[in-house]
Amino acid sequence: MSKRPGYSPEVRERAVRMVLTGEHEHQSRWAAITSIASKIGCTPETLRSWVNKMEVDNGTKPGTTSSDAARLKELEREVRELKRANEILRKAAAFFGPGGARPQTEVMVAFIDQEREAHGVESICEVLPIAPSTFYRCKHLQANPEQRCARAQRDDELKPEIQRIYEENHRVYGARKVWKQLNREDVKVARCTVERLMKVLQLEGVRRGKRCVTTIPDELVDKPLDLVNREFTAERPNQLWVADITYVATWSGFVYVAFVVDVFSRHIVGWRVLKSLQTDIVLDALEQALWARGKPRGVTHHSDRGSQYLSIRYTERLSEAGFQASVGSVGDSYDNALAETINGLFKAEVIHRAGPWKGLDEVEHATLTWVDWFNHRRILGPIGDMPPAEYENLYYQQTESAQAA
């Protein structure tokens, strides 16, 4: 069945006027409507609705005028659009989560992909700061990755490498350390690129927090002089060692960790974990360092003024080993800054990141793993962005080469 032709506003107005002016010539209004409708080509009911609508618009008959009906229709459309926009924004807020003012294009494309069946691409793009053409372009490039720009293709190559280095280094490296390690592996990339891609991958290095003081000075014993005077430099291994203690809160109480560090390479030469702050903890760390380094003599040993380091047992052991004792001042962390730095790295990269801890055994095992990684794989800026063990091996190789020459 073919569709009936429409009627222009002029035809409608003329038909209604003819009904109203010629109504008195017929027995009733309906008779006039029927007569005129047959001549115009519309049904009598259609013409009657035109007449009623005209009378309502003129105010001669109660009802909703055409302008009011159009306004209501427009308001209903606006309400529907606002509800749809609010629904899109609600879902988008949950999808994007906390972030900057504008989500990344890839994230918005993923959201549009998820909601396009419910709201349509164009409707979502009206609410989000992205054009439909951008969405379709991204989808096209996803289907045809070889057509993407060189930067995007390079990013895809770098992302797995950045993720691998981050995971291999206990998830503690920030952008600078990841960048340095990539360069060590002959992967040439700018630091800003690493920062950008780590942000895309949501990778973040650890940050060091506040440190609690564990030094308990003993004012009743003689104290060695400060032979270091904040100059934490050495020209060779086993020239200057620094030592310090830090604490770890566990479910079974506090445990304490003592470190002995060679200043030349930052190599951790001795460490010990115990539940008490007695002299045994620092003595055990010192003994491990002596045996690990072949019992060198003439080493300057620097520490804070804690009672453990000033005890008779400890000072006698230093004297037996042929060490020179040196201590800093009270309440000044700068006088033992390098040891404090190692403590800070240990707390940030192990304790704060992987806690809470059940007891001493867990902390001891984690410390063993971290010290091995720190000495042999963690790159350090002060020694040329290489691990301590590699830095010492390089020193010995250069020394042997110089002697052979």
C-alpha positions in Angstrom: 0.0 0.0 0.0 1.5 3.4 -1.0 1.9 6.1 1.5 -0.5 9.0 1.5 0.9 12.3 0.3 1.5 15.0 2.9 -0.3 18.4 3.0 1.4 21.7 3.2 0.6 24.2 6.0 -1.1 26.4 3.5 -3.4 23.7 2.4 -4.3 22.8 6.0 -5.0 26.4 6.9 -7.2 26.9 3.8 -9.2 23.8 4.5 -9.8 24.8 8.1 -10.8 28.3 7.0 -13.3 26.9 4.5 -14.8 24.7 7.2 -15.2 27.5 9.7 -16.6 30.0 7.1 -18.9 27.5 5.3 -20.2 25.7 8.4 -23.5 27.6 8.3 -24.2 26.3 4.8 -24.4 22.7 6.0 -26.6 20.9 8.5 -23.7 20.4 10.9 -19.9 21.0 11.2 -19.3 17.3 10.4 -21.3 17.7 7.2 -19.1 20.6 6.3 -15.9 18.7 7.1 -17.0 15.7 5.1 -17.8 17.9 2.1 -14.6 19.8 2.1 -12.4 16.8 3.0 -13.6 14.9 -0.1 -12.6 17.8 -2.3 -9.1 18.3 -0.7 -8.4 14.6 -0.8 -8.0 13.9 3.0 -10.1 11.9 5.3 -12.8 13.7 7.3 -11.2 12.7 10.6 -7.9 14.3 9.5 -9.6 17.6 8.6 -11.5 17.5 11.9 -8.2 17.2 13.8 -6.9 20.2 11.9 -9.9 22.2 12.9 -9.7 21.3 16.5 -6.0 22.2 16.6 -6.7 25.6 15.0 -9.4 26.4 17.6 -7.0 25.4 20.4 -4.3 27.6 19.0 -6.7 30.5 18.7 -7.9 30.1 22.3 -11.5 29.4 21.3 -11.2 25.8 22.7 -9.3 24.5 25.7 -6.3 22.3 25.2 -2.5 22.3 24.5 -1.6 24.7 21.8 0.9 23.8 19.0 3.6 26.0 20.4 3.2 24.5 23.9 3.3 21.0 22.4 6.4 21.8 20.4 8.1 23.2 23.6 7.2 20.1 25.6 8.6 17.9 22.9 11.8 20.0 22.9 12.1 19.8 26.7 11.6 16.0 26.6 14.3 15.7 24.0 16.6 17.8 26.2 15.9 15.7 29.2 16.6 12.5 27.3 19.9 13.9 26.1 20.9 15.1 29.6 20.0 11.7 31.1 22.1 10.0 28.5 25.0 12.4 29.0 24.9 11.9 32.8 24.9 8.2 32.3 27.9 8.4 30.0 29.7 10.7 32.5 28.9 8.4 35.4 30.3 5.4 33.6 33.3 7.4 32.3 34.2 8.5 35.8 34.2 4.9 37.1 36.2 3.8 34.0 38.8 6.5 34.0 39.2 6.8 37.8 41.4 9.5 39.3 43.6 11.3 36.8 44.3 14.5 35.0 41.9 16.9 33.2 41.9 14.8 30.0 42.2 11.0 29.9 44.6 9.6 27.3 43.1 9.0 23.9 43.7 5.2 24.1 41.7 5.1 27.4 38.8 7.0 25.9 38.8 4.8 22.8 38.6 1.7 25.1 35.7 3.3 27.0 33.8 4.1 23.8 34.4 0.6 22.6 32.8 -0.7 25.8 29.7 1.6 25.7 29.1 2.1 22.0 26.3 -0.5 21.8 24.4 1.2 24.6 24.9 4.9 23.6 26.4 5.1 20.2 29.8 6.5 19.2 28.7 10.0 18.3 26.6 10.4 21.5 29.6 9.5 23.7 32.0 11.7 21.7 29.6 14.7 22.4 30.3 14.2 26.1 33.9 13.3 26.1 36.7 15.5 24.7 37.3 13.3 21.6 36.0 13.6 18.1 34.3 10.6 16.3 36.9 10.8 13.6 39.7 10.4 16.2 37.9 7.3 17.5 37.5 5.7 14.1 41.1 6.6 13.2 42.4 4.9 16.4 40.3 1.8 15.6 41.7 1.8 12.0 45.2 1.9 13.3 44.6 -0.9 15.8 43.4 -3.0 12.9 46.4 -1.9 10.8 49.3 -1.4 13.2 51.8 -1.1 10.3 50.2 2.3 9.4 50.9 3.9 12.7 53.5 6.6 13.1 57.2 5.6 13.9 56.8 6.9 17.5 53.9 4.6 18.2 55.7 1.6 16.8 58.8 2.4 18.8 56.6 2.7 22.0 55.4 -0.8 21.4 59.0 -2.1 21.3 60.0 -0.2 24.4 57.0 -1.0 26.7 57.9 -4.7 27.2 61.6 -3.7 27.9 60.5 -1.1 30.5 58.1 -3.6 32.1 60.8 -6.3 32.2 63.4 -4.0 33.9 60.9 -2.8 36.4 59.9 -6.4 37.3 63.5 -7.7 37.4 64.5 -5.0 39.9 61.9 -5.7 42.5 59.5 -3.0 41.2 61.5 -0.2 42.9 63.1 1.6 39.9 61.8 5.0 38.9 62.1 6.5 35.4 65.8 7.5 35.9 67.0 4.1 36.9 65.0 2.3 34.2 66.4 4.7 31.7 70.0 4.1 32.9 69.5 0.3 32.8 68.1 0.5 29.2 71.2 2.4 28.2 73.4 -0.2 29.9 71.7 -2.8 27.7 72.4 -0.7 24.6 68.7 0.3 24.2 69.0 3.9 23.1 66.0 5.9 24.4 65.4 9.4 25.9 64.6 9.7 29.5 61.4 11.7 28.8 60.2 8.8 26.7 60.8 6.4 29.6 58.9 8.7 31.9 56.0 8.9 29.5 55.8 5.2 28.9 56.0 4.4 32.6 53.1 6.7 33.1 51.2 4.9 30.4 52.0 1.5 32.0 51.2 2.9 35.5 54.6 2.0 36.8 56.1 4.1 39.6 59.3 3.8 41.6 59.4 3.7 45.4 59.8 6.8 47.5 61.7 7.0 50.7 59.8 8.2 53.7 60.7 9.4 57.2 63.2 7.6 59.3 63.0 6.9 63.0 66.1 7.3 65.1 67.6 4.1 66.6 70.8 5.5 67.8 71.2 5.3 71.6 74.2 7.3 72.6 76.3 6.3 75.7 77.7 9.4 77.3 79.7 7.4 79.9 82.3 5.9 77.5 85.2 7.4 75.6 84.4 8.2 72.0 86.8 8.1 69.0 87.2 11.2 66.9 85.3 11.8 63.7 88.0 11.0 61.1 85.6 11.2 58.1 84.1 14.7 58.7 81.3 14.0 56.2 83.7 13.2 53.4 82.3 9.9 52.3 84.8 9.2 49.5 87.4 6.4 49.0 90.0 5.8 46.4 90.0 2.0 46.7 88.0 -0.8 48.3 88.5 -1.5 52.0 89.6 2.0 52.7 86.5 3.3 54.5 83.5 1.3 55.8 80.4 2.8 57.4 77.9 1.0 59.6 74.5 1.7 61.0 71.3 0.0 62.4 67.7 0.4 61.4 64.5 -1.2 62.7 61.6 -3.1 61.2 58.1 -3.4 62.8 56.7 -6.9 62.5 53.6 -8.7 63.9 55.8 -10.3 66.6 57.6 -7.1 67.6 60.5 -5.0 66.4 63.5 -6.6 64.7 66.7 -4.7 63.9 69.0 -4.8 60.8 72.7 -3.8 60.9 74.6 -3.0 57.7 78.3 -2.5 57.0 79.0 -0.7 53.7 82.2 -0.1 51.7 82.2 3.5 50.8 84.2 3.1 47.6 81.6 1.1 45.8 78.6 1.2 48.2 79.0 -2.6 48.4 77.1 -4.1 51.4 79.9 -6.2 52.9 78.1 -7.3 56.1 74.6 -7.4 57.5 72.7 -9.0 60.4 69.0 -9.2 61.6 68.3 -9.7 65.3 65.5 -9.0 67.7 67.6 -7.0 70.1 69.8 -3.9 69.9 72.7 -5.5 71.9 76.3 -5.5 70.7 75.9 -8.9 69.1 74.0 -7.5 66.1 76.8 -5.1 65.0 79.5 -7.6 65.9 77.9 -10.3 63.7 77.6 -7.8 60.8 81.3 -6.8 61.3 82.5 -10.5 61.4 80.6 -11.2 58.1 82.3 -8.2 56.5 85.7 -9.2 57.7 85.4 -12.7 56.3 83.8 -11.6 53.1 86.6 -9.1 52.4 89.5 -11.4 53.4 90.1 -9.7 56.8 91.7 -6.5 55.4 93.7 -4.2 57.7 94.0 -0.4 57.9 90.3 0.2 57.2 88.7 3.3 58.7 85.4 2.2 60.3 82.8 5.0 60.7 79.5 4.9 62.7 77.2 7.0 64.8 77.5 7.3 68.5 75.2 4.4 69.3 76.1 2.4 72.4 76.5 -0.8 70.4 79.4 0.7 68.3 81.0 2.3 71.4 80.9 -0.9 73.5 84.1 -2.5 74.8 83.6 -5.7 72.8 83.1 -3.9 69.5 86.0 -1.4 69.9 88.3 -4.3 70.9 87.3 -6.3 67.8 88.0 -3.2 65.6 91.4 -2.9 67.3 92.2 -6.7 66.7 91.3 -6.3 63.0 93.6 -3.3 62.6 90.8 -0.8 62.0 90.7 2.8 62.9 87.4 3.7 64.7 85.6 6.9 63.7 82.2 8.2 65.0 80.0 11.1 64.2 78.3 13.6 66.5 75.1 13.1 68.4 71.7 13.7 66.7 73.2 14.6 63.3 72.4 12.2 60.5 74.7 14.0 58.1 77.7 12.7 60.0 76.8 9.2 58.9 74.9 10.2 55.7 76.0 7.3 53.5 74.9 4.6 55.9 71.6 6.5 56.4 71.1 6.5 52.6 71.6 2.7 52.5 69.1 2.3 55.4 66.6 4.6 53.5 66.9 2.5 50.3 66.4 -0.7 52.3 63.3 0.6 54.0 61.8 2.1 50.8 62.6 -0.8 48.4 61.9 -3.7 50.8 60.2 -2.9 54.1 57.6 -0.3 53.2 56.9 -1.9 49.8 56.5 -5.5 50.7 55.1 -5.3 54.3 53.5 -6.0 56.7 56.0 -8.5 58.1 55.2 -11.5 60.3 58.6 -11.8 62.1 62.3 -12.1 62.0 62.5 -15.0 59.5 60.6 -13.1 56.8 62.7 -9.9 57.2 65.9 -11.9 57.2 65.0 -13.7 54.0 63.9 -10.5 52.3 67.1 -8.8 53.4 69.2 -11.6 52.0 67.5 -11.3 48.6 67.7 -7.5 48.5 71.4 -7.4 49.5 72.3 -9.9 46.7 70.4 -7.8 44.2 71.8 -4.5 45.5 75.4 -5.7 45.3 75.2 -7.4 41.9 72.4 -5.9 39.9 71.2 -2.5 41.3 72.7 0.4 39.4 73.8 3.4 41.6 74.3 6.9 40.3 77.3 7.9 42.5 79.4 5.1 41.0 78.6 5.7 37.4 75.2 4.0 37.1 76.5 0.4 37.6 76.2 -2.2 40.4 78.7 -2.2 43.2 80.3 -5.6 42.3 80.8 -4.5 38.7 82.4 -1.2 39.9 84.9 -3.0 42.1 85.7 -5.5 39.3 86.4 -2.6 37.0 88.7 -1.1 39.6 90.7 -4.3 40.0 90.9 -4.8 36.2 92.3 -1.3 35.8 94.7 -1.8 38.6 96.0 -5.0 37.1 96.3 -3.4 33.7 98.3 -0.5 35.1 100.7 -2.9 37.0 101.2 -5.0 33.9 102.1 -2.0 31.9 
